[in-house]
Amino acid sequence: MPRREFLVESRFQLDSSGGAAPVTLGVFGHTGQVGRVLVQMLREPTSGTNPLRWVFGFLANRHNILWPSEASSFSENRQGDDWILILDRFQRCPGPKILIDCTADETLPKLYPSLLASNIPVVTPNKHAFSGSQSFYNRLNRPEGGFVRCHYETTVGAALPILSTIRALRESGDRVWKFEAALSGTWSFILHQLHQGLPFSQAVRRARDLGITEPHPQADLAGMDLHRKALILMREAGYQVEPGDVLLPRWIPGVTFRPGLDRELFLNDLVKQDPLWSTSILEARKRGEKLVLLIRFDVHRGAILGLVSLPAGNAFAELRPGENRLEIWTDRYCDIPLSIAGPGAGAEITAFGLFQELLRVASRVH
């Protein structure tokens, strides 16, 4: 296989006085929007007080894989669907290990159980594993014969403490029976641009160029991203739900999820939707309202996803570009909901959330 020298300087190196072995990290998607930022964070010096150390075991994207931890660091071309071979080699690395999946790949999560069974935690913003079948979600959260688990706080709300808050409520004996959420930073950005007068097609392009959208913007626009987040939220709240139990929103005529569709062709085609969106925004403005994309759930009606028109001044109507907001009603928070809000989109904030979660996980694998 083609080889070339490749040197990676990790943030923490084993000091000359000895000590615990550094955690070995395997990173899938290191050249993607989120992965690139995360790897840069891991390489740079920090002013934080965390004493943990780590080195890179491998860095991989869909084309090649780098093995900087080997005695002679080198790069190899990927050989088709070689996930299993890569992970088998990673599992043989000495000392504690953590797998970081920064991809949006649908097949890689199928290999998470083998990692968990080998006591290798997974840290990821990849939603596919946790929004597929309920049985697979259960398997990842109750791994057979292991004590490690997947860590996926950043699948919903980027660096916001949404899933951890819901878990803490349930662990304390509380019950979530209703929530409303604007959890698409992409859509809060796009709708804000539309209310400022920008055409729909241009607003989507701007979001894409700023790294706010999913790798393919159609995942956001066709509702796939929001659908996955709704499933994950409901499951974290303690409800058993299959993907087919939550209907995809259909708010843009002609915009559907078509795997393999070229991104530029998709974006160019959005110009046809500009008049429709301009009319919708104008009508909402005449009513003194704004359009907001919401997930609405309660224990009696299930979940509803879609655009709603809310009065100006409503907390959801006043979302800033890229902002997420969640309001939760529980047995204890029944009169005034528990609210969590903040930035929820973009590579920087998602990578920061991953970095925070990685610190927590690494402190427990030594």
C-alpha positions in Angstrom: 0.0 0.0 0.0 1.2 3.6 -0.6 3.1 4.9 2.3 4.2 8.4 3.4 5.6 9.7 6.7 3.0 11.4 8.9 3.7 12.9 12.3 1.0 14.0 14.7 1.8 15.9 17.9 -0.9 15.1 20.4 -1.9 17.5 23.2 -0.6 15.3 26.1 2.5 13.2 26.0 3.8 10.7 28.6 6.3 12.7 30.7 9.8 11.5 31.5 9.0 10.9 35.1 6.6 8.1 34.2 3.0 7.8 35.1 -0.2 6.3 33.7 -0.2 5.5 30.0 -2.0 8.1 27.8 -5.4 7.3 26.4 -5.2 6.2 22.7 -7.7 7.9 20.5 -9.1 6.5 17.2 -10.9 9.2 15.2 -13.1 8.6 12.2 -13.9 11.7 10.2 -10.9 13.8 11.2 -11.0 15.9 8.0 -14.8 16.7 8.2 -16.1 19.9 9.6 -16.4 18.7 13.2 -13.5 16.3 13.1 -11.1 18.8 11.8 -11.9 21.3 14.6 -11.8 18.6 17.3 -8.4 17.2 16.2 -7.0 20.8 16.2 -8.3 21.2 19.8 -6.6 18.0 20.8 -3.3 19.1 19.3 -3.2 22.6 20.8 -1.9 23.4 24.3 -4.6 24.1 26.8 -4.9 26.4 29.8 -7.3 23.9 31.5 -6.4 22.0 34.6 -7.3 18.5 33.4 -4.2 16.3 33.8 -5.2 13.7 31.3 -2.9 12.7 28.4 -3.6 11.1 25.1 -2.1 10.1 21.8 -3.7 9.3 18.4 -4.0 5.7 17.5 -5.4 6.4 14.1 -7.1 9.2 12.1 -9.3 8.1 9.2 -11.6 9.5 6.6 -13.4 7.8 3.8 -10.2 7.8 1.6 -7.3 7.1 3.8 -6.2 6.2 7.3 -3.2 7.5 9.2 -1.4 5.5 11.9 0.7 8.0 13.8 1.0 5.8 16.9 3.1 3.2 15.1 6.8 3.1 15.3 7.0 4.3 11.7 4.0 6.6 11.2 2.4 6.2 7.8 -0.7 6.6 5.7 -2.7 3.9 3.9 -5.4 4.2 1.3 -8.8 2.9 2.6 -9.8 -0.4 1.0 -13.5 -0.2 0.5 -15.6 -1.1 3.6 -12.6 -1.9 5.9 -14.1 -0.6 9.2 -13.7 -4.0 10.8 -10.0 -4.3 9.9 -9.3 -0.8 11.2 -11.1 -1.4 14.5 -9.5 -4.8 15.0 -6.1 -3.1 14.7 -7.1 -0.3 17.0 -8.3 -2.8 19.6 -4.8 -4.3 19.7 -3.2 -0.9 20.7 -1.9 -1.1 24.3 -3.5 0.7 27.2 -6.9 2.5 27.5 -8.6 3.5 24.3 -11.6 5.7 23.1 -13.2 5.6 19.7 -14.4 9.0 18.4 -16.8 8.9 15.4 -17.2 12.3 13.9 -18.9 11.0 10.7 -22.5 10.9 9.6 -22.0 7.4 8.3 -24.8 4.9 8.7 -22.8 1.7 8.7 -20.1 2.5 11.2 -22.4 2.6 14.3 -23.2 -1.1 13.6 -19.7 -1.8 14.9 -20.2 0.1 18.2 -21.3 -3.1 20.1 -18.0 -4.9 19.4 -16.1 -1.9 20.8 -18.2 -1.7 23.9 -17.8 -5.4 24.4 -14.0 -4.8 24.3 -14.4 -2.1 26.9 -13.7 0.7 24.4 -16.1 3.7 24.9 -17.5 5.5 21.9 -17.9 9.3 21.8 -19.9 10.6 18.9 -22.3 13.2 17.4 -23.4 10.5 14.9 -27.2 10.2 15.3 -27.8 7.1 13.2 -27.1 4.6 16.0 -29.5 6.2 18.5 -32.3 7.0 16.1 -32.6 3.6 14.4 -34.5 0.7 15.9 -35.4 0.8 19.6 -33.7 -2.5 20.2 -30.4 -1.3 18.9 -30.6 1.9 21.0 -31.3 -0.4 24.0 -28.3 -2.6 23.2 -26.0 0.4 23.0 -27.2 1.7 26.4 -27.2 -1.7 28.0 -24.2 -3.4 26.4 -23.9 -7.1 27.0 -21.3 -8.0 29.5 -19.6 -4.6 29.5 -19.4 -1.6 31.7 -18.6 1.1 29.1 -21.2 2.8 26.9 -21.7 5.2 24.1 -21.5 8.9 24.9 -23.6 11.0 22.5 -24.5 14.2 24.2 -23.7 16.2 21.1 -26.3 14.3 18.9 -28.9 16.8 20.3 -28.0 20.4 20.9 -24.3 20.3 20.2 -22.5 21.4 23.5 -25.8 22.1 25.3 -26.4 19.8 28.4 -29.7 18.5 27.0 -29.5 14.7 27.2 -27.5 14.7 30.5 -30.2 16.9 32.1 -33.0 14.6 31.0 -31.0 11.6 32.3 -30.5 13.4 35.6 -34.2 14.1 35.9 -35.1 10.5 35.4 -32.4 9.2 37.7 -33.8 11.4 40.4 -37.2 9.8 40.0 -38.8 12.6 38.0 -41.0 12.0 34.9 -40.8 13.9 31.6 -44.4 14.1 30.2 -44.1 17.1 27.8 -41.4 19.0 25.9 -41.2 21.6 23.2 -38.0 22.1 21.3 -36.3 24.1 18.6 -33.3 21.9 18.0 -32.3 22.7 14.5 -29.6 25.3 14.6 -29.7 25.2 10.8 -33.4 26.1 10.7 -33.1 28.8 13.4 -30.4 30.4 11.2 -32.3 30.0 8.0 -35.6 31.3 9.4 -33.8 34.3 10.9 -32.3 35.1 7.5 -35.7 34.8 5.9 -37.3 37.2 8.4 -34.4 39.6 7.5 -35.4 39.5 3.9 -32.9 37.0 2.4 -34.3 34.6 -0.2 -34.6 31.0 0.9 -32.1 29.5 -1.5 -29.5 32.1 -0.5 -30.1 31.5 3.3 -29.5 27.8 2.9 -26.3 28.4 1.0 -25.1 30.8 3.6 -25.8 28.2 6.3 -23.9 25.6 4.3 -20.9 27.9 3.8 -20.7 28.7 7.5 -20.7 25.0 8.4 -24.1 25.1 10.2 -25.9 22.5 8.1 -25.4 18.7 8.1 -22.8 17.5 5.6 -25.6 17.4 3.0 -28.1 20.2 3.6 -31.0 18.0 2.4 -30.8 16.1 5.7 -31.8 19.3 7.5 -34.3 20.6 4.9 -36.1 17.3 4.4 -36.5 16.9 8.2 -34.2 13.9 8.6 -32.0 15.6 11.2 -34.9 16.8 13.2 -36.6 13.4 13.1 -33.5 11.8 14.5 -33.3 14.3 17.3 -37.0 13.8 18.2 -36.4 10.0 18.5 -33.3 10.4 20.6 -35.1 12.9 23.0 -38.1 10.7 23.4 -36.0 7.7 24.2 -33.8 9.6 26.7 -37.1 10.7 28.3 -37.9 7.0 28.8 -40.3 6.3 26.0 -40.1 3.3 23.6 -40.5 4.6 20.1 -39.6 3.3 16.6 -38.7 5.6 13.7 -42.0 5.0 12.0 -43.9 6.2 15.1 -42.8 9.8 14.4 -43.8 11.3 11.0 -41.3 13.3 9.0 -42.4 16.9 8.6 -43.4 17.9 5.0 -43.2 21.6 4.8 -41.3 22.2 1.5 -43.0 20.9 -1.7 -40.6 18.9 -3.8 -37.9 18.7 -1.1 -37.4 15.1 -0.1 -34.4 13.1 1.1 -32.8 11.4 -1.9 -29.6 9.6 -1.0 -26.7 10.3 -3.4 -28.2 13.5 -4.7 -25.4 16.0 -5.6 -25.3 18.8 -3.1 -24.9 21.6 -5.7 -27.8 20.3 -7.8 -29.9 20.2 -4.6 -28.9 23.8 -3.7 -29.5 25.1 -7.2 -33.0 23.6 -7.2 -34.0 25.5 -4.1 -34.4 28.7 -6.1 -37.8 27.3 -7.1 -38.9 27.6 -3.5 -38.0 31.2 -3.0 -41.4 32.7 -3.9 -43.2 30.2 -1.6 -41.0 31.1 1.4 -41.2 34.9 0.7 -45.0 34.6 0.7 -45.1 32.6 4.0 -42.8 35.0 5.8 -44.9 38.0 4.6 -48.1 36.4 5.8 -46.6 35.7 9.2 -45.3 39.2 9.5 -48.8 40.6 8.8 -50.1 38.6 11.7 -47.3 39.9 13.9 -45.8 36.4 14.1 -42.7 34.5 13.1 -42.2 31.0 11.6 -40.4 28.5 13.9 -39.5 24.8 13.4 -40.6 22.9 16.5 -40.7 19.4 18.0 -43.8 19.2 20.2 -44.2 16.1 22.4 -46.6 15.1 25.2 -47.3 11.7 26.6 -50.8 11.5 25.3 -50.4 12.7 21.7 -46.8 11.7 20.9 -44.5 13.9 18.8 -45.4 16.4 16.1 -42.7 18.0 14.0 -43.2 21.0 11.8 -43.3 24.7 11.2 -45.5 26.8 13.4 -46.3 30.5 13.4 -45.8 32.1 16.9 -46.4 35.6 18.2 -43.4 37.9 18.2 -42.1 38.0 21.8 -42.5 34.2 22.3 -39.2 32.7 23.5 -39.1 30.4 20.5 -40.0 33.1 18.0 -37.1 35.2 19.3 -34.4 32.6 18.7 -31.1 34.0 17.5 -29.3 32.6 14.5 -28.1 29.1 15.3 -29.8 29.0 18.7 -31.5 25.9 20.1 -34.1 25.9 22.9 -35.7 23.1 24.9 -38.6 23.5 27.4 -39.4 20.4 29.6 -42.4 19.8 31.7 -42.1 17.1 34.4 -43.8 16.1 37.6 -41.5 18.6 39.4 -41.3 21.2 36.7 -45.0 21.3 36.0 -46.0 25.0 36.3 -42.9 26.6 34.8 -40.9 24.4 32.4 -37.2 23.7 32.8 -35.5 25.6 29.9 -32.2 25.1 28.2 -31.0 27.4 25.5 -27.9 28.4 23.6 -25.9 27.8 20.4 -26.7 24.5 18.9 -25.1 24.4 15.4 -21.7 24.7 13.8 -18.5 22.8 13.8 -16.8 24.8 16.5 -19.5 24.4 19.2 -20.1 20.7 18.3 -16.4 20.0 18.5 -16.2 21.8 21.8 -19.1 19.6 23.1 -17.2 16.5 22.0 -14.0 17.7 23.6 -15.9 18.2 27.0 -17.4 14.8 26.7 -14.1 13.2 25.8 -12.5 14.7 29.0 -15.2 13.2 31.1 -14.9 9.8 29.5 -11.1 9.7 29.4 -11.0 10.4 33.2 -12.8 7.1 33.7 -10.9 4.8 31.4 -7.5 4.9 33.2 
